[in-house]
């Protein structure tokens, strides 16, 4: 029963994070909301593993957490450095 209540709380919080990701005022708040959504998905997978008595779901949630972390770093770097080092003129080597 306790894990079911926790799962419902996580799902409600995921809905709020999804709403923030859709209406976020800036791109960084949207990235943060998607990161929170991914973290809550990790928690939901782990809670479901406890509810269903399947401990291997904890391993899956850890792998998903690593993917979520790397994905968040990649998207943030892409948003910050969208020109990929080419600058304004498109020449990656600079003044050649």
N, C-alpha and C positions, 0 to 999 in steps of 0.2 A: 504493500500500500504506500509506503513512504517513497519508494522509487517511482511509483506512478505519479504521485504528486510532484515530485522533482521533475519528471519528464514533462508534465503539463506546464510547469513554471518555465522550463527551458524553451518549450515551443512558443509560449506567449512572448517571451523575451526575444526569440528569433523573429517573430512577427514584427516586433517594435524595431529591431535592427534592420529588417528588410525595408520597413517604412522609411527609416532614416537614410538608407542607401538610395532609395528612389527620390526623396525630396531634399536631400542634403544640399546645403547652400554652396559648398565648395567641393572640388574633386577630392581633396584630402579627407574631408568628413565622410564622403562616400566610400573611400578606400578603407577608412577606419571601421565603418559600419559593416562592410563586407568581411573584414577581418574578424570583427566580433561575431558575425553570423557563422563564420567558419569555426571559430572557437566553441561556439554553442553547439554546432553540429558535432564536434568532437565529444563534447560532454553528453550529447544525446545518444551517440553511438555507445559510449561507455555505460550509460544508464540502461540502455536497452540490453546490453550484454549482461548486466547484473539481473535485470528483470527476467530474461530468458535463460539465465544460468549458462551462459556461453562465454567463458573467460577469454576466448580468442578474439572477441570483439574489442577488448582493451588494446591488443596489438594493432588491430586495424585503426583504432582511434589515434594511436600514437603516430602511425604512418600518415594518417590524414592531417594531423597537427603539423608534422614536418612539411608536408606539401603546402599547407595553408601558409606557413611562415615563409617559405621560399617564394611562393606566389605573390604574397604581399610585398616582399622586398622587390621582386621583379617589376611589379606594376608601379610601385612608387618610383623606382629608378627610371622606368620608361616615361612616366609623367613628368618627372623632374628634368630628365635629359632626353627629351623627345627628338632632338636633332641628331642624336647619336654621335656627337662630337664633330659634326660637319660644319657647324657655324652657319652664318647667313648665306654665304656664297655657294655652299654645297661642295667645296673642295676640302676633303678630309686632311690633306697634307698641309694646309695653310698657304703660305706664300711661296709657291714653287714656280 
